[in-house]
Protein backbone atom coordinates (compact mmCIF):
# COMPACT_ATOMS: atom_id res chain seq x y z
CA UNK A 1 0.00 0.00 0.00
CA UNK A 2 2.90 2.38 0.75
CA UNK A 3 4.15 2.11 -2.87
CA UNK A 4 0.69 2.77 -4.28
CA UNK A 5 0.34 5.90 -2.15
CA UNK A 6 3.80 7.05 -3.17
CA UNK A 7 3.02 6.74 -6.88
CA UNK A 8 -0.29 8.60 -6.49
CA UNK A 9 1.46 11.33 -4.48
CA UNK A 10 4.08 11.72 -7.23
CA UNK A 11 1.35 12.09 -9.84
CA UNK A 12 -0.48 14.67 -7.74
CA UNK A 13 2.77 16.59 -7.15
CA UNK A 14 3.33 16.95 -10.91
CA UNK A 15 -0.21 18.21 -11.39
CA UNK A 16 0.20 20.64 -8.48
CA UNK A 17 3.40 21.94 -10.09
CA UNK A 18 1.48 22.52 -13.32
CA UNK A 19 -1.32 24.25 -11.45
CA UNK A 20 1.17 26.60 -9.75
CA UNK A 21 3.02 27.48 -12.99
CA UNK A 22 1.22 30.49 -14.47
CA UNK A 23 3.50 30.56 -17.52
CA UNK A 24 2.76 26.91 -18.30
CA UNK A 25 -0.98 27.45 -17.85
CA UNK A 26 -0.78 30.43 -20.21
CA UNK A 27 0.97 28.20 -22.77
CA UNK A 28 -1.90 25.71 -22.56
CA UNK A 29 -4.40 28.50 -23.25
CA UNK A 30 -2.25 29.78 -26.11
CA UNK A 31 -2.04 26.32 -27.67
CA UNK A 32 -5.82 25.91 -27.42
CA UNK A 33 -6.26 29.21 -29.27
CA UNK A 34 -3.82 28.11 -31.98
CA UNK A 35 -5.72 24.84 -32.41
CA UNK A 36 -9.03 26.70 -32.70
CA UNK A 37 -7.50 29.02 -35.30
CA UNK A 38 -6.33 26.03 -37.33
CA UNK A 39 -9.72 24.37 -37.30
CA UNK A 40 -11.56 27.61 -38.10
CA UNK A 41 -9.31 28.01 -41.15
CA UNK A 42 -10.36 24.51 -42.27
CA UNK A 43 -6.99 23.06 -41.29
CA UNK A 44 -6.14 19.76 -39.69
CA UNK A 45 -4.04 18.53 -36.81
CA UNK A 46 -1.71 15.58 -37.30
CA UNK A 47 -0.50 13.83 -34.13
CA UNK A 48 2.63 11.73 -33.68
CA UNK A 49 4.34 9.91 -30.83
CA UNK A 50 6.02 6.61 -29.96
CA UNK A 51 4.86 3.92 -27.54
CA UNK A 52 2.70 5.43 -24.81
CA UNK A 53 2.90 8.78 -26.60
CA UNK A 54 1.50 7.12 -29.74
CA UNK A 55 -1.41 5.85 -27.64
CA UNK A 56 -1.88 9.39 -26.28
CA UNK A 57 -1.72 10.81 -29.82
CA UNK A 58 -4.43 8.39 -30.95
CA UNK A 59 -6.52 9.11 -27.87
CA UNK A 60 -6.40 12.89 -28.30
CA UNK A 61 -6.97 12.87 -32.06
CA UNK A 62 -10.07 10.73 -31.55
CA UNK A 63 -11.43 13.18 -28.96
CA UNK A 64 -11.26 15.88 -31.65
CA UNK A 65 -12.44 13.88 -34.66
CA UNK A 66 -15.18 12.19 -32.66
CA UNK A 67 -16.39 14.23 -29.72
CA UNK A 68 -15.32 15.22 -26.26
CA UNK A 69 -18.43 16.43 -24.42
CA UNK A 70 -20.53 17.96 -27.18
CA UNK A 71 -22.38 16.43 -30.11
CA UNK A 72 -20.94 18.57 -32.85
CA UNK A 73 -19.27 18.62 -36.25
CA UNK A 74 -16.19 16.40 -36.55
CA UNK A 75 -12.79 18.08 -36.53
CA UNK A 76 -9.97 16.85 -38.80
CA UNK A 77 -7.45 15.29 -36.44
CA UNK A 78 -5.44 12.16 -37.13
CA UNK A 79 -2.75 10.10 -35.40
CA UNK A 80 -0.12 9.24 -38.00
CA UNK A 81 0.78 5.82 -36.61
CA UNK A 82 -2.61 4.18 -37.12
CA UNK A 83 -1.90 3.17 -40.73
CA UNK A 84 0.29 0.14 -40.07
CA UNK A 85 0.87 -0.44 -43.79
CA UNK A 86 2.34 3.04 -44.14
CA UNK A 87 4.43 2.69 -40.98
CA UNK A 88 5.86 -0.67 -41.98
CA UNK A 89 6.42 0.26 -45.63
CA UNK A 90 8.20 3.52 -44.78
CA UNK A 91 10.20 1.85 -42.01
CA UNK A 92 11.22 -0.96 -44.36
CA UNK A 93 11.88 1.09 -47.52
CA UNK A 94 13.52 4.07 -45.80
CA UNK A 95 14.13 3.95 -42.05
CA UNK A 96 12.08 4.01 -38.84
CA UNK A 97 13.22 7.60 -38.34
CA UNK A 98 11.23 8.56 -41.48
CA UNK A 99 7.84 7.04 -40.56
CA UNK A 100 6.26 10.34 -39.58
CA UNK A 101 8.19 12.76 -41.79
CA UNK A 102 7.04 10.96 -44.96
CA UNK A 103 3.42 11.13 -43.84
CA UNK A 104 3.72 14.79 -42.85
CA UNK A 105 5.13 15.46 -46.33
CA UNK A 106 2.14 13.72 -47.92
CA UNK A 107 -0.64 15.06 -45.69
CA UNK A 108 0.52 18.30 -44.13
CA UNK A 109 -0.27 21.69 -45.64
CA UNK A 110 0.55 25.28 -44.76
CA UNK A 111 -1.50 26.30 -41.73
CA UNK A 112 -2.01 22.74 -40.49
CA UNK A 113 -0.60 21.70 -37.12
CA UNK A 114 1.73 18.88 -36.21
CA UNK A 115 1.16 17.92 -32.57
CA UNK A 116 4.32 16.08 -31.50
CA UNK A 117 4.42 14.07 -28.28
CA UNK A 118 7.68 12.84 -26.75
CA UNK A 119 8.45 12.50 -23.05
CA UNK A 120 12.17 13.02 -23.72
CA UNK A 121 11.81 15.46 -26.59
CA UNK A 122 14.61 13.61 -28.36
CA UNK A 123 12.91 10.91 -30.46
CA UNK A 124 14.60 10.92 -33.87
CA UNK A 125 11.44 10.17 -35.86
CA UNK A 126 9.56 12.95 -34.05
CA UNK A 127 12.40 15.43 -34.67
CA UNK A 128 12.39 14.58 -38.39
CA UNK A 129 8.60 15.01 -38.53
CA UNK A 130 8.93 18.42 -36.87
CA UNK A 131 11.59 19.48 -39.36
CA UNK A 132 9.42 18.38 -42.28
CA UNK A 133 6.38 20.18 -40.84
CA UNK A 134 8.37 23.41 -40.42
CA UNK A 135 9.63 23.11 -44.03
CA UNK A 136 5.99 22.91 -45.13
CA UNK A 137 4.95 25.99 -43.12
CA UNK A 138 2.96 24.00 -40.60
CA UNK A 139 2.77 25.05 -36.95
CA UNK A 140 4.26 22.60 -34.47
CA UNK A 141 3.05 22.01 -30.92
CA UNK A 142 5.34 19.97 -28.70
CA UNK A 143 4.25 18.10 -25.60
CA UNK A 144 7.31 16.90 -23.68
CA UNK A 145 8.86 16.41 -20.27
CA UNK A 146 10.68 19.02 -18.21
CA UNK A 147 13.72 19.70 -20.40
CA UNK A 148 11.88 19.67 -23.72
CA UNK A 149 14.91 17.92 -25.21
CA UNK A 150 15.85 18.73 -28.81
CA UNK A 151 12.22 19.59 -29.52
CA UNK A 152 12.38 22.66 -27.28
CA UNK A 153 14.24 24.69 -29.91
CA UNK A 154 12.30 23.36 -32.89
CA UNK A 155 8.61 23.73 -32.04
CA UNK A 156 6.44 26.85 -32.20
CA UNK A 157 4.64 26.08 -28.95
CA UNK A 158 6.11 23.92 -26.19
CA UNK A 159 4.19 22.49 -23.26
CA UNK A 160 6.86 20.84 -21.14
CA UNK A 161 5.57 18.97 -18.13
CA UNK A 162 7.62 19.65 -14.97
CA UNK A 163 8.85 16.08 -14.49
CA UNK A 164 11.59 13.79 -15.76
CA UNK A 165 9.70 10.57 -14.95
CA UNK A 166 8.07 9.03 -18.03
CA UNK A 167 4.85 7.68 -16.41
CA UNK A 168 4.20 10.97 -14.57
CA UNK A 169 4.84 12.95 -17.78
CA UNK A 170 2.43 10.75 -19.74
CA UNK A 171 -0.27 11.08 -17.07
CA UNK A 172 0.05 14.84 -17.28
CA UNK A 173 0.06 14.74 -21.11
CA UNK A 174 -3.38 13.18 -21.08
CA UNK A 175 -4.63 15.72 -18.54
CA UNK A 176 -3.33 18.63 -20.65
CA UNK A 177 -4.66 16.98 -23.79
CA UNK A 178 -8.11 16.67 -22.28
CA UNK A 179 -8.00 20.31 -21.22
CA UNK A 180 -7.09 21.33 -24.78
CA UNK A 181 -9.87 19.19 -26.26
CA UNK A 182 -12.44 20.70 -23.93
CA UNK A 183 -11.36 24.28 -24.58
CA UNK A 184 -11.24 23.72 -28.35
CA UNK A 185 -14.68 22.14 -28.37
CA UNK A 186 -16.26 24.92 -26.31
CA UNK A 187 -14.59 27.71 -28.32
CA UNK A 188 -15.49 26.08 -31.63
CA UNK A 189 -19.04 25.09 -30.84
CA UNK A 190 -20.12 26.36 -27.41
CA UNK A 191 -23.89 26.62 -27.39
CA UNK A 192 -24.11 26.24 -31.16
CA UNK A 193 -24.60 22.46 -31.18
C-alpha positions in Angstrom: 0.0 0.0 0.0 2.9 2.4 0.7 4.2 2.1 -2.9 0.7 2.8 -4.3 0.3 5.9 -2.2 3.8 7.0 -3.2 3.0 6.7 -6.9 -0.3 8.6 -6.5 1.5 11.3 -4.5 4.1 11.7 -7.2 1.4 12.1 -9.8 -0.5 14.7 -7.7 2.8 16.6 -7.2 3.3 16.9 -10.9 -0.2 18.2 -11.4 0.2 20.6 -8.5 3.4 21.9 -10.1 1.5 22.5 -13.3 -1.3 24.3 -11.4 1.2 26.6 -9.8 3.0 27.5 -13.0 1.2 30.5 -14.5 3.5 30.6 -17.5 2.8 26.9 -18.3 -1.0 27.5 -17.8 -0.8 30.4 -20.2 1.0 28.2 -22.8 -1.9 25.7 -22.6 -4.4 28.5 -23.2 -2.3 29.8 -26.1 -2.0 26.3 -27.7 -5.8 25.9 -27.4 -6.3 29.2 -29.3 -3.8 28.1 -32.0 -5.7 24.8 -32.4 -9.0 26.7 -32.7 -7.5 29.0 -35.3 -6.3 26.0 -37.3 -9.7 24.4 -37.3 -11.6 27.6 -38.1 -9.3 28.0 -41.1 -10.4 24.5 -42.3 -7.0 23.1 -41.3 -6.1 19.8 -39.7 -4.0 18.5 -36.8 -1.7 15.6 -37.3 -0.5 13.8 -34.1 2.6 11.7 -33.7 4.3 9.9 -30.8 6.0 6.6 -30.0 4.9 3.9 -27.5 2.7 5.4 -24.8 2.9 8.8 -26.6 1.5 7.1 -29.7 -1.4 5.9 -27.6 -1.9 9.4 -26.3 -1.7 10.8 -29.8 -4.4 8.4 -30.9 -6.5 9.1 -27.9 -6.4 12.9 -28.3 -7.0 12.9 -32.1 -10.1 10.7 -31.6 -11.4 13.2 -29.0 -11.3 15.9 -31.7 -12.4 13.9 -34.7 -15.2 12.2 -32.7 -16.4 14.2 -29.7 -15.3 15.2 -26.3 -18.4 16.4 -24.4 -20.5 18.0 -27.2 -22.4 16.4 -30.1 -20.9 18.6 -32.9 -19.3 18.6 -36.3 -16.2 16.4 -36.5 -12.8 18.1 -36.5 -10.0 16.9 -38.8 -7.4 15.3 -36.4 -5.4 12.2 -37.1 -2.7 10.1 -35.4 -0.1 9.2 -38.0 0.8 5.8 -36.6 -2.6 4.2 -37.1 -1.9 3.2 -40.7 0.3 0.1 -40.1 0.9 -0.4 -43.8 2.3 3.0 -44.1 4.4 2.7 -41.0 5.9 -0.7 -42.0 6.4 0.3 -45.6 8.2 3.5 -44.8 10.2 1.9 -42.0 11.2 -1.0 -44.4 11.9 1.1 -47.5 13.5 4.1 -45.8 14.1 3.9 -42.1 12.1 4.0 -38.8 13.2 7.6 -38.3 11.2 8.6 -41.5 7.8 7.0 -40.6 6.3 10.3 -39.6 8.2 12.8 -41.8 7.0 11.0 -45.0 3.4 11.1 -43.8 3.7 14.8 -42.9 5.1 15.5 -46.3 2.1 13.7 -47.9 -0.6 15.1 -45.7 0.5 18.3 -44.1 -0.3 21.7 -45.6 0.6 25.3 -44.8 -1.5 26.3 -41.7 -2.0 22.7 -40.5 -0.6 21.7 -37.1 1.7 18.9 -36.2 1.2 17.9 -32.6 4.3 16.1 -31.5 4.4 14.1 -28.3 7.7 12.8 -26.7 8.5 12.5 -23.0 12.2 13.0 -23.7 11.8 15.5 -26.6 14.6 13.6 -28.4 12.9 10.9 -30.5 14.6 10.9 -33.9 11.4 10.2 -35.9 9.6 12.9 -34.0 12.4 15.4 -34.7 12.4 14.6 -38.4 8.6 15.0 -38.5 8.9 18.4 -36.9 11.6 19.5 -39.4 9.4 18.4 -42.3 6.4 20.2 -40.8 8.4 23.4 -40.4 9.6 23.1 -44.0 6.0 22.9 -45.1 5.0 26.0 -43.1 3.0 24.0 -40.6 2.8 25.0 -37.0 4.3 22.6 -34.5 3.0 22.0 -30.9 5.3 20.0 -28.7 4.3 18.1 -25.6 7.3 16.9 -23.7 8.9 16.4 -20.3 10.7 19.0 -18.2 13.7 19.7 -20.4 11.9 19.7 -23.7 14.9 17.9 -25.2 15.9 18.7 -28.8 12.2 19.6 -29.5 12.4 22.7 -27.3 14.2 24.7 -29.9 12.3 23.4 -32.9 8.6 23.7 -32.0 6.4 26.8 -32.2 4.6 26.1 -28.9 6.1 23.9 -26.2 4.2 22.5 -23.3 6.9 20.8 -21.1 5.6 19.0 -18.1 7.6 19.6 -15.0 8.8 16.1 -14.5 11.6 13.8 -15.8 9.7 10.6 -14.9 8.1 9.0 -18.0 4.8 7.7 -16.4 4.2 11.0 -14.6 4.8 12.9 -17.8 2.4 10.8 -19.7 -0.3 11.1 -17.1 0.1 14.8 -17.3 0.1 14.7 -21.1 -3.4 13.2 -21.1 -4.6 15.7 -18.5 -3.3 18.6 -20.6 -4.7 17.0 -23.8 -8.1 16.7 -22.3 -8.0 20.3 -21.2 -7.1 21.3 -24.8 -9.9 19.2 -26.3 -12.4 20.7 -23.9 -11.4 24.3 -24.6 -11.2 23.7 -28.4 -14.7 22.1 -28.4 -16.3 24.9 -26.3 -14.6 27.7 -28.3 -15.5 26.1 -31.6 -19.0 25.1 -30.8 -20.1 26.4 -27.4 -23.9 26.6 -27.4 -24.1 26.2 -31.2 -24.6 22.5 -31.2 
